[in-house]
Amino acid sequence: MRNRKGIFFVVALVLILAVAGTALAGGSRWGKDGQRGRGGHGRNLERHSCGMTCRMSGGRFARGNEVPQEIRDKITEARKTMIDINAEFAKDPIDREVILELHAKHFSLLQEISEWYITQRMDAAENK
């Protein structure tokens, strides 16, 4: 009887470890810093400059509000700028001035998009 309990315990332990190992080997849907995907932040160039811009890039954002063409153009430009930054990092040697200029442009665009977005959210909250 004692031998059967030991065998049952070993089999159960092996099954638990096998299931846990399979789950860990498959990776997670969420990256290291909360970004979707297995690679974490910065693995996918399109995902890198997302956040609210991903929700708005199809022309709509939360609650079906329309995103003006001007804002969509800024979203596209911010993504292109991020791709340009990554391309500059791939060069040898890197050009620091170009990277800093692109970085400033990228975050300026994101700031403008963010200001529009928060204004829309405040307007929606006031007009419930």
VMD Tcl script that builds the backbone (N, CA, C; Angstrom):
set m [mol new atoms 384]
animate dup $m
set s [atomselect $m all]
$s set {name element resname resid chain x y z} {
  {N N MET 1 A 0.826 -1.194 0.000}
  {CA C MET 1 A 0.000 0.000 0.000}
  {C C MET 1 A 0.870 1.258 0.000}
  {N N ARG 2 A 1.917 1.233 0.795}
  {CA C ARG 2 A 2.802 2.379 0.894}
  {C C ARG 2 A 3.522 2.614 -0.437}
  {N N ASN 3 A 3.881 1.551 -1.131}
  {CA C ASN 3 A 4.564 1.631 -2.398}
  {C C ASN 3 A 3.661 2.273 -3.460}
  {N N ARG 4 A 2.368 1.954 -3.448}
  {CA C ARG 4 A 1.420 2.531 -4.403}
  {C C ARG 4 A 1.282 4.041 -4.199}
  {N N LYS 5 A 1.266 4.474 -2.970}
  {CA C LYS 5 A 1.178 5.916 -2.700}
  {C C LYS 5 A 2.406 6.633 -3.243}
  {N N GLY 6 A 3.545 6.033 -3.094}
  {CA C GLY 6 A 4.789 6.614 -3.600}
  {C C GLY 6 A 4.775 6.713 -5.117}
  {N N ILE 7 A 4.310 5.637 -5.764}
  {CA C ILE 7 A 4.229 5.633 -7.233}
  {C C ILE 7 A 3.225 6.691 -7.702}
  {N N PHE 8 A 2.076 6.773 -7.031}
  {CA C PHE 8 A 1.064 7.768 -7.387}
  {C C PHE 8 A 1.628 9.181 -7.240}
  {N N PHE 9 A 2.355 9.422 -6.181}
  {CA C PHE 9 A 2.956 10.744 -5.953}
  {C C PHE 9 A 3.956 11.092 -7.049}
  {N N VAL 10 A 4.794 10.140 -7.436}
  {CA C VAL 10 A 5.802 10.370 -8.478}
  {C C VAL 10 A 5.123 10.643 -9.818}
  {N N VAL 11 A 4.101 9.871 -10.168}
  {CA C VAL 11 A 3.376 10.069 -11.436}
  {C C VAL 11 A 2.698 11.434 -11.448}
  {N N ALA 12 A 2.073 11.800 -10.344}
  {CA C ALA 12 A 1.407 13.112 -10.267}
  {C C ALA 12 A 2.419 14.241 -10.402}
  {N N LEU 13 A 3.568 14.105 -9.762}
  {CA C LEU 13 A 4.618 15.115 -9.836}
  {C C LEU 13 A 5.146 15.259 -11.274}
  {N N VAL 14 A 5.348 14.138 -11.950}
  {CA C VAL 14 A 5.824 14.163 -13.332}
  {C C VAL 14 A 4.784 14.843 -14.234}
  {N N LEU 15 A 3.514 14.542 -14.061}
  {CA C LEU 15 A 2.466 15.177 -14.864}
  {C C LEU 15 A 2.412 16.684 -14.630}
  {N N ILE 16 A 2.512 17.092 -13.397}
  {CA C ILE 16 A 2.480 18.530 -13.081}
  {C C ILE 16 A 3.674 19.236 -13.714}
  {N N LEU 17 A 4.852 18.657 -13.609}
  {CA C LEU 17 A 6.040 19.253 -14.211}
  {C C LEU 17 A 5.953 19.279 -15.732}
  {N N ALA 18 A 5.369 18.257 -16.330}
  {CA C ALA 18 A 5.222 18.222 -17.785}
  {C C ALA 18 A 4.284 19.323 -18.265}
  {N N VAL 19 A 3.180 19.502 -17.569}
  {CA C VAL 19 A 2.226 20.559 -17.944}
  {C C VAL 19 A 2.854 21.931 -17.748}
  {N N ALA 20 A 3.533 22.130 -16.645}
  {CA C ALA 20 A 4.178 23.425 -16.387}
  {C C ALA 20 A 5.278 23.697 -17.406}
  {N N GLY 21 A 6.055 22.693 -17.733}
  {CA C GLY 21 A 7.114 22.856 -18.727}
  {C C GLY 21 A 6.571 23.194 -20.096}
  {N N THR 22 A 5.466 22.574 -20.474}
  {CA C THR 22 A 4.837 22.869 -21.760}
  {C C THR 22 A 4.333 24.306 -21.787}
  {N N ALA 23 A 3.751 24.750 -20.704}
  {CA C ALA 23 A 3.246 26.125 -20.653}
  {C C ALA 23 A 4.392 27.131 -20.755}
  {N N LEU 24 A 5.481 26.866 -20.088}
  {CA C LEU 24 A 6.625 27.777 -20.144}
  {C C LEU 24 A 7.303 27.759 -21.504}
  {N N ALA 25 A 7.367 26.614 -22.142}
  {CA C ALA 25 A 8.023 26.504 -23.446}
  {C C ALA 25 A 7.250 27.256 -24.522}
  {N N GLY 26 A 5.935 27.344 -24.373}
  {CA C GLY 26 A 5.111 28.020 -25.371}
  {C C GLY 26 A 5.226 29.521 -25.304}
  {N N GLY 27 A 5.780 30.040 -24.264}
  {CA C GLY 27 A 5.888 31.489 -24.129}
  {C C GLY 27 A 4.598 32.082 -23.618}
  {N N SER 28 A 4.601 33.369 -23.554}
  {CA C SER 28 A 3.461 34.085 -23.030}
  {C C SER 28 A 2.949 35.046 -24.075}
  {N N ARG 29 A 1.676 35.398 -24.014}
  {CA C ARG 29 A 1.126 36.389 -24.929}
  {C C ARG 29 A 1.626 37.774 -24.571}
  {N N TRP 30 A 2.097 37.949 -23.347}
  {CA C TRP 30 A 2.540 39.270 -22.903}
  {C C TRP 30 A 4.048 39.255 -22.737}
  {N N GLY 31 A 4.713 40.275 -23.237}
  {CA C GLY 31 A 6.166 40.373 -23.152}
  {C C GLY 31 A 6.619 40.803 -21.775}
  {N N LYS 32 A 7.880 41.084 -21.657}
  {CA C LYS 32 A 8.489 41.412 -20.375}
  {C C LYS 32 A 7.902 42.654 -19.744}
  {N N ASP 33 A 7.584 43.656 -20.557}
  {CA C ASP 33 A 7.131 44.926 -19.998}
  {C C ASP 33 A 5.684 45.232 -20.340}
  {N N GLY 34 A 4.869 44.204 -20.572}
  {CA C GLY 34 A 3.462 44.427 -20.822}
  {C C GLY 34 A 3.109 44.580 -22.285}
  {N N GLN 35 A 4.091 44.570 -23.172}
  {CA C GLN 35 A 3.802 44.676 -24.594}
  {C C GLN 35 A 3.310 43.327 -25.081}
  {N N ARG 36 A 2.341 43.344 -25.982}
  {CA C ARG 36 A 1.828 42.088 -26.513}
  {C C ARG 36 A 2.875 41.426 -27.393}
  {N N GLY 37 A 2.866 40.122 -27.373}
  {CA C GLY 37 A 3.782 39.371 -28.216}
  {C C GLY 37 A 4.847 38.704 -27.384}
  {N N ARG 38 A 5.520 37.764 -27.974}
  {CA C ARG 38 A 6.497 36.986 -27.221}
  {C C ARG 38 A 7.791 37.723 -26.990}
  {N N GLY 39 A 8.133 38.670 -27.828}
  {CA C GLY 39 A 9.443 39.283 -27.733}
  {C C GLY 39 A 9.560 40.387 -26.717}
  {N N GLY 40 A 8.465 40.923 -26.260}
  {CA C GLY 40 A 8.556 42.065 -25.367}
  {C C GLY 40 A 8.708 43.348 -26.157}
  {N N HIS 41 A 9.106 44.392 -25.507}
  {CA C HIS 41 A 9.153 45.730 -26.089}
  {C C HIS 41 A 10.204 45.832 -27.179}
  {N N GLY 42 A 9.828 46.392 -28.311}
  {CA C GLY 42 A 10.786 46.716 -29.346}
  {C C GLY 42 A 11.097 45.604 -30.321}
  {N N ARG 43 A 10.513 44.452 -30.182}
  {CA C ARG 43 A 10.808 43.353 -31.098}
  {C C ARG 43 A 10.139 43.573 -32.448}
  {N N ASN 44 A 8.950 44.120 -32.423}
  {CA C ASN 44 A 8.203 44.352 -33.645}
  {C C ASN 44 A 8.159 45.850 -33.873}
  {N N LEU 45 A 8.680 46.317 -34.999}
  {CA C LEU 45 A 8.775 47.749 -35.229}
  {C C LEU 45 A 7.411 48.421 -35.220}
  {N N GLU 46 A 6.392 47.736 -35.737}
  {CA C GLU 46 A 5.064 48.336 -35.747}
  {C C GLU 46 A 4.516 48.475 -34.332}
  {N N ARG 47 A 4.806 47.511 -33.494}
  {CA C ARG 47 A 4.277 47.530 -32.143}
  {C C ARG 47 A 5.001 48.553 -31.282}
  {N N HIS 48 A 6.233 48.888 -31.654}
  {CA C HIS 48 A 7.051 49.730 -30.801}
  {C C HIS 48 A 6.427 51.093 -30.528}
  {N N SER 49 A 5.811 51.696 -31.524}
  {CA C SER 49 A 5.267 53.033 -31.320}
  {C C SER 49 A 3.755 52.996 -31.159}
  {N N CYS 50 A 3.269 51.892 -30.657}
  {CA C CYS 50 A 1.824 51.761 -30.513}
  {C C CYS 50 A 1.367 52.240 -29.150}
  {N N GLY 51 A 0.372 51.584 -28.642}
  {CA C GLY 51 A -0.320 52.056 -27.470}
  {C C GLY 51 A -1.662 52.521 -27.960}
  {N N MET 52 A -1.991 53.751 -27.662}
  {CA C MET 52 A -3.273 54.250 -28.136}
  {C C MET 52 A -3.304 54.366 -29.652}
  {N N THR 53 A -2.145 54.515 -30.282}
  {CA C THR 53 A -2.122 54.684 -31.732}
  {C C THR 53 A -2.615 53.433 -32.445}
  {N N CYS 54 A -2.408 52.258 -31.870}
  {CA C CYS 54 A -2.897 51.028 -32.495}
  {C C CYS 54 A -4.421 51.008 -32.504}
  {N N ARG 55 A -5.020 51.456 -31.432}
  {CA C ARG 55 A -6.481 51.450 -31.360}
  {C C ARG 55 A -7.089 52.450 -32.324}
  {N N MET 56 A -6.338 53.486 -32.682}
  {CA C MET 56 A -6.886 54.533 -33.535}
  {C C MET 56 A -6.495 54.381 -34.991}
  {N N SER 57 A -5.550 53.507 -35.306}
  {CA C SER 57 A -4.997 53.477 -36.657}
  {C C SER 57 A -6.005 53.042 -37.707}
  {N N GLY 58 A -7.046 52.363 -37.327}
  {CA C GLY 58 A -8.053 51.955 -38.297}
  {C C GLY 58 A -9.055 53.046 -38.595}
  {N N GLY 59 A -8.875 54.216 -38.049}
  {CA C GLY 59 A -9.802 55.305 -38.290}
  {C C GLY 59 A -10.816 55.498 -37.179}
  {N N ARG 60 A -10.841 54.590 -36.220}
  {CA C ARG 60 A -11.766 54.696 -35.086}
  {C C ARG 60 A -11.006 54.387 -33.809}
  {N N PHE 61 A -11.510 54.876 -32.709}
  {CA C PHE 61 A -10.963 54.476 -31.422}
  {C C PHE 61 A -12.141 54.192 -30.513}
  {N N ALA 62 A -11.910 54.016 -29.244}
  {CA C ALA 62 A -12.935 53.585 -28.300}
  {C C ALA 62 A -14.263 54.305 -28.509}
  {N N ARG 63 A -15.338 53.568 -28.417}
  {CA C ARG 63 A -16.715 54.043 -28.568}
  {C C ARG 63 A -17.040 54.496 -29.992}
  {N N GLY 64 A -16.262 54.086 -30.974}
  {CA C GLY 64 A -16.603 54.342 -32.361}
  {C C GLY 64 A -16.403 55.770 -32.837}
  {N N ASN 65 A -15.701 56.594 -32.071}
  {CA C ASN 65 A -15.460 57.968 -32.505}
  {C C ASN 65 A -14.506 57.987 -33.690}
  {N N GLU 66 A -14.742 58.895 -34.616}
  {CA C GLU 66 A -13.897 59.006 -35.794}
  {C C GLU 66 A -12.573 59.688 -35.449}
  {N N VAL 67 A -11.522 59.213 -36.063}
  {CA C VAL 67 A -10.205 59.818 -35.909}
  {C C VAL 67 A -9.956 60.667 -37.151}
  {N N PRO 68 A -9.691 61.942 -36.989}
  {CA C PRO 68 A -9.473 62.807 -38.149}
  {C C PRO 68 A -8.251 62.355 -38.962}
  {N N GLN 69 A -8.296 62.662 -40.249}
  {CA C GLN 69 A -7.203 62.279 -41.137}
  {C C GLN 69 A -5.876 62.871 -40.666}
  {N N GLU 70 A -5.906 64.075 -40.137}
  {CA C GLU 70 A -4.686 64.724 -39.651}
  {C C GLU 70 A -4.013 63.887 -38.553}
  {N N ILE 71 A -4.815 63.351 -37.640}
  {CA C ILE 71 A -4.276 62.527 -36.551}
  {C C ILE 71 A -3.781 61.195 -37.101}
  {N N ARG 72 A -4.530 60.596 -38.038}
  {CA C ARG 72 A -4.073 59.345 -38.643}
  {C C ARG 72 A -2.741 59.538 -39.366}
  {N N ASP 73 A -2.584 60.684 -40.021}
  {CA C ASP 73 A -1.317 60.981 -40.692}
  {C C ASP 73 A -0.176 61.093 -39.689}
  {N N LYS 74 A -0.456 61.691 -38.525}
  {CA C LYS 74 A 0.568 61.802 -37.482}
  {C C LYS 74 A 0.934 60.430 -36.925}
  {N N ILE 75 A -0.054 59.559 -36.798}
  {CA C ILE 75 A 0.204 58.197 -36.331}
  {C C ILE 75 A 1.126 57.479 -37.313}
  {N N THR 76 A 0.806 57.601 -38.594}
  {CA C THR 76 A 1.638 56.972 -39.629}
  {C C THR 76 A 3.046 57.542 -39.617}
  {N N GLU 77 A 3.153 58.849 -39.489}
  {CA C GLU 77 A 4.457 59.501 -39.465}
  {C C GLU 77 A 5.267 59.069 -38.241}
  {N N ALA 78 A 4.601 58.913 -37.083}
  {CA C ALA 78 A 5.298 58.469 -35.870}
  {C C ALA 78 A 5.843 57.056 -36.062}
  {N N ARG 79 A 5.081 56.199 -36.697}
  {CA C ARG 79 A 5.547 54.836 -36.956}
  {C C ARG 79 A 6.736 54.843 -37.916}
  {N N LYS 80 A 6.639 55.647 -38.965}
  {CA C LYS 80 A 7.744 55.732 -39.924}
  {C C LYS 80 A 9.007 56.280 -39.255}
  {N N THR 81 A 8.820 57.250 -38.393}
  {CA C THR 81 A 9.959 57.830 -37.688}
  {C C THR 81 A 10.633 56.787 -36.805}
  {N N MET 82 A 9.837 55.946 -36.150}
  {CA C MET 82 A 10.406 54.893 -35.314}
  {C C MET 82 A 11.185 53.896 -36.163}
  {N N ILE 83 A 10.686 53.582 -37.337}
  {CA C ILE 83 A 11.401 52.683 -38.249}
  {C C ILE 83 A 12.721 53.322 -38.669}
  {N N ASP 84 A 12.689 54.633 -38.937}
  {CA C ASP 84 A 13.914 55.342 -39.305}
  {C C ASP 84 A 14.935 55.329 -38.168}
  {N N ILE 85 A 14.460 55.484 -36.942}
  {CA C ILE 85 A 15.358 55.441 -35.778}
  {C C ILE 85 A 16.031 54.067 -35.703}
  {N N ASN 86 A 15.242 53.019 -35.852}
  {CA C ASN 86 A 15.813 51.671 -35.786}
  {C C ASN 86 A 16.780 51.423 -36.942}
  {N N ALA 87 A 16.500 51.993 -38.100}
  {CA C ALA 87 A 17.414 51.854 -39.239}
  {C C ALA 87 A 18.737 52.563 -38.959}
  {N N GLU 88 A 18.672 53.703 -38.300}
  {CA C GLU 88 A 19.901 54.419 -37.943}
  {C C GLU 88 A 20.737 53.621 -36.943}
  {N N PHE 89 A 20.062 52.939 -36.018}
  {CA C PHE 89 A 20.790 52.112 -35.059}
  {C C PHE 89 A 21.467 50.924 -35.736}
  {N N ALA 90 A 20.930 50.495 -36.868}
  {CA C ALA 90 A 21.505 49.351 -37.577}
  {C C ALA 90 A 22.774 49.727 -38.332}
  {N N LYS 91 A 22.988 51.020 -38.562}
  {CA C LYS 91 A 24.180 51.468 -39.291}
  {C C LYS 91 A 25.405 51.406 -38.393}
  {N N ASP 92 A 26.557 51.289 -39.059}
  {CA C ASP 92 A 27.810 51.291 -38.301}
  {C C ASP 92 A 28.760 52.281 -38.950}
  {N N PRO 93 A 29.119 53.341 -38.336}
  {CA C PRO 93 A 28.778 53.808 -36.993}
  {C C PRO 93 A 27.426 54.538 -37.011}
  {N N ILE 94 A 26.838 54.642 -35.849}
  {CA C ILE 94 A 25.554 55.345 -35.753}
  {C C ILE 94 A 25.791 56.852 -35.803}
  {N N ASP 95 A 24.798 57.563 -36.295}
  {CA C ASP 95 A 24.865 59.026 -36.350}
  {C C ASP 95 A 23.988 59.568 -35.217}
  {N N ARG 96 A 24.612 59.963 -34.144}
  {CA C ARG 96 A 23.887 60.398 -32.950}
  {C C ARG 96 A 22.962 61.584 -33.216}
  {N N GLU 97 A 23.429 62.536 -33.996}
  {CA C GLU 97 A 22.608 63.725 -34.269}
  {C C GLU 97 A 21.324 63.361 -34.991}
  {N N VAL 98 A 21.425 62.496 -35.968}
  {CA C VAL 98 A 20.237 62.078 -36.719}
  {C C VAL 98 A 19.275 61.335 -35.810}
  {N N ILE 99 A 19.808 60.437 -34.984}
  {CA C ILE 99 A 18.953 59.671 -34.074}
  {C C ILE 99 A 18.242 60.608 -33.093}
  {N N LEU 100 A 18.966 61.573 -32.544}
  {CA C LEU 100 A 18.341 62.505 -31.597}
  {C C LEU 100 A 17.285 63.365 -32.269}
  {N N GLU 101 A 17.516 63.786 -33.506}
  {CA C GLU 101 A 16.510 64.566 -34.238}
  {C C GLU 101 A 15.257 63.730 -34.502}
  {N N LEU 102 A 15.468 62.488 -34.946}
  {CA C LEU 102 A 14.327 61.604 -35.196}
  {C C LEU 102 A 13.569 61.306 -33.899}
  {N N HIS 103 A 14.316 61.122 -32.822}
  {CA C HIS 103 A 13.697 60.854 -31.523}
  {C C HIS 103 A 12.818 62.028 -31.090}
  {N N ALA 104 A 13.341 63.243 -31.243}
  {CA C ALA 104 A 12.562 64.431 -30.868}
  {C C ALA 104 A 11.310 64.547 -31.735}
  {N N LYS 105 A 11.453 64.283 -33.021}
  {CA C LYS 105 A 10.299 64.342 -33.927}
  {C C LYS 105 A 9.258 63.291 -33.542}
  {N N HIS 106 A 9.726 62.073 -33.248}
  {CA C HIS 106 A 8.824 60.982 -32.884}
  {C C HIS 106 A 7.996 61.334 -31.654}
  {N N PHE 107 A 8.662 61.814 -30.608}
  {CA C PHE 107 A 7.931 62.103 -29.386}
  {C C PHE 107 A 7.097 63.375 -29.490}
  {N N SER 108 A 7.467 64.272 -30.356}
  {CA C SER 108 A 6.625 65.433 -30.617}
  {C C SER 108 A 5.308 64.990 -31.255}
  {N N LEU 109 A 5.404 64.081 -32.216}
  {CA C LEU 109 A 4.197 63.548 -32.850}
  {C C LEU 109 A 3.334 62.794 -31.849}
  {N N LEU 110 A 3.960 61.965 -31.026}
  {CA C LEU 110 A 3.211 61.224 -30.015}
  {C C LEU 110 A 2.534 62.161 -29.015}
  {N N GLN 111 A 3.185 63.265 -28.682}
  {CA C GLN 111 A 2.600 64.242 -27.768}
  {C C GLN 111 A 1.348 64.868 -28.387}
  {N N GLU 112 A 1.423 65.232 -29.665}
  {CA C GLU 112 A 0.273 65.821 -30.347}
  {C C GLU 112 A -0.888 64.830 -30.420}
  {N N ILE 113 A -0.571 63.571 -30.721}
  {CA C ILE 113 A -1.606 62.536 -30.785}
  {C C ILE 113 A -2.227 62.342 -29.409}
  {N N SER 114 A -1.392 62.306 -28.392}
  {CA C SER 114 A -1.861 62.099 -27.031}
  {C C SER 114 A -2.764 63.242 -26.560}
  {N N GLU 115 A -2.388 64.464 -26.896}
  {CA C GLU 115 A -3.216 65.612 -26.510}
  {C C GLU 115 A -4.587 65.539 -27.171}
  {N N TRP 116 A -4.629 65.170 -28.440}
  {CA C TRP 116 A -5.916 65.033 -29.129}
  {C C TRP 116 A -6.753 63.941 -28.463}
  {N N TYR 117 A -6.105 62.810 -28.178}
  {CA C TYR 117 A -6.797 61.664 -27.606}
  {C C TYR 117 A -7.380 61.989 -26.233}
  {N N ILE 118 A -6.592 62.631 -25.368}
  {CA C ILE 118 A -7.091 62.919 -24.023}
  {C C ILE 118 A -8.205 63.963 -24.068}
  {N N THR 119 A -8.115 64.884 -25.009}
  {CA C THR 119 A -9.195 65.855 -25.182}
  {C C THR 119 A -10.491 65.163 -25.576}
  {N N GLN 120 A -10.381 64.191 -26.482}
  {CA C GLN 120 A -11.563 63.423 -26.894}
  {C C GLN 120 A -12.160 62.656 -25.709}
  {N N ARG 121 A -11.293 62.064 -24.907}
  {CA C ARG 121 A -11.787 61.304 -23.748}
  {C C ARG 121 A -12.458 62.208 -22.734}
  {N N MET 122 A -11.893 63.409 -22.503}
  {CA C MET 122 A -12.509 64.340 -21.552}
  {C C MET 122 A -13.859 64.802 -22.081}
  {N N ASP 123 A -13.919 65.109 -23.379}
  {CA C ASP 123 A -15.195 65.525 -23.980}
  {C C ASP 123 A -16.247 64.426 -23.840}
  {N N ALA 124 A -15.840 63.183 -24.088}
  {CA C ALA 124 A -16.778 62.065 -23.975}
  {C C ALA 124 A -17.244 61.882 -22.541}
  {N N ALA 125 A -16.352 62.090 -21.573}
  {CA C ALA 125 A -16.719 61.947 -20.161}
  {C C ALA 125 A -17.695 63.027 -19.725}
  {N N GLU 126 A -17.526 64.223 -20.260}
  {CA C GLU 126 A -18.428 65.313 -19.896}
  {C C GLU 126 A -19.791 65.177 -20.550}
  {N N ASN 127 A -19.864 64.488 -21.686}
  {CA C ASN 127 A -21.121 64.384 -22.440}
  {C C ASN 127 A -21.807 63.046 -22.279}
  {N N LYS 128 A -21.622 62.403 -21.153}
  {CA C LYS 128 A -22.262 61.087 -20.926}
  {C C LYS 128 A -23.745 61.213 -20.844}
}
mol reanalyze $m
mol bondsrecalc $m
mol representation Tube
mol addrep $m
